[in-house]
Amino acid sequence: MPDTPTVFGLPAEKGRWGLVALGLLINLGLGSIYSWSVFVAPLSVHFTEALGREVTAGEVLLPFSVFLAFFAIAMPLTGKYIERYGPRTVTAVGGVLTGLGWLLASTATSVEALYVVYGVIGGLGVGIAYGAPVAVAARWFPDRRGLAVGLALLGFGFSAFVTANAAGALIAAYGVMATFRIFGAALIAVLLLAALPLRFPPAGWRPPGWTPPAPGVGTAPVCECDRPAMLRTGTFYGLFACYFVGCLAGLTAISIAKPVGTEVAGVDAGLATLLVGFFAVFNGLGRPAFGGLTDRITPQKTAMLTFALIAAASVLIWLVPGVPAYIVAFAVLWGCLGGWLAIAPAATASYFGTCDYPRCYGVVFLAYGAGAMVGPQLAGFVRTATGTYLGVFPLVAALAAVGFAAAWLLMRPPVGVPASAPVPATAVEK
């Protein structure tokens, strides 16, 4: 490889921003799952009127949970293949599976079938593709890792701004099952094209004029921690616990955003759909915002800030369940979820290095899957048991307090982590 590589025909330090933009586009497609709350009511009507079956809130929310759980399961299993086959191939395979999950969802004749064709297949596709643009951003931006990862992931959070409104319009015009087909075909085309330019930098490349900072006393130097070493640190378990709580709160808010607006806050159904897109802006902007904070004030302090915001937002809507509180609280909750999807990958790279990054972050990302399973199902249980979603929010506030304590006590740089072997140049250059 040349000493001064180019990206999109530009010097690498400039052209690498194009790879971040592609990561944003890819995640815009992958993040279409965040528009799920727009599908909840139409699916309930479809299964009741077209198929003659009553479904509960928990049943209609379960495809969302299954999708995100398999998304998280695929992450650690895919890490080694990103290194072996390169980000282009892995993103293309994941993109096809993601679109296929949406396409097959249009053929589901029961809610159980939807769990498999949409939840399992689509979730695996997103899990396979998701880590590749994140790893590309982390490798090309050792000097501004939090910002680059946050920008690449902005598309995932911002996706609902585009897809929720598109889904609402398509469902109104063509029906919910036809909308699944349209989304599936569009996702396959966009994700395949966006995957083509993705690649890692040459081994040892760094931006001109940038020198890696010396590690602090007792901290692990960058690129010296593999996955087994990471699992022996208390830092990993603190990060995992915090990520779980942050994702539980945010994914709960995403899964019930529209029904809480209509049932609790009294918002018109059409406006509630528009507000889902509005909340997505905060979810998207939360990634570069909190990613940049992670670079500036450390992952630990940024994590503590998110938990303070999550607790305050949850208490606000619990005590003052009106339209203003709904808008403010859900904007904060969506924004903090976006923040955690930048804090966690940046913290993983900061604490454990980048030599084994896809596999390391894949394990950390299991916390997202756990939050995806627990949060929406908790919301569905509370709704079924009490007749309202309002009781969800004091539980989320209490968990945020636990997350704050975990961040304060455990999210510290690891001490005495043994070095791992460097990644082979052939894997890095793909």
PyMOL commands that set and color helices and strands:
alter all, ss='L'
color gray80, all
select helices_A, chain A and resi 12-50+57-85+87-105+111-140+145-174+176-195+227-230+234-255+257-263+269-297+299-319+323-352+357-364+366-386+392-410+425-428
alter helices_A, ss='H'
color red, helices_A
select strands_A, chain A and resi 6-7+10-11
alter strands_A, ss='S'
color yellow, strands_A
deselect
rebuild
show_as cartoon
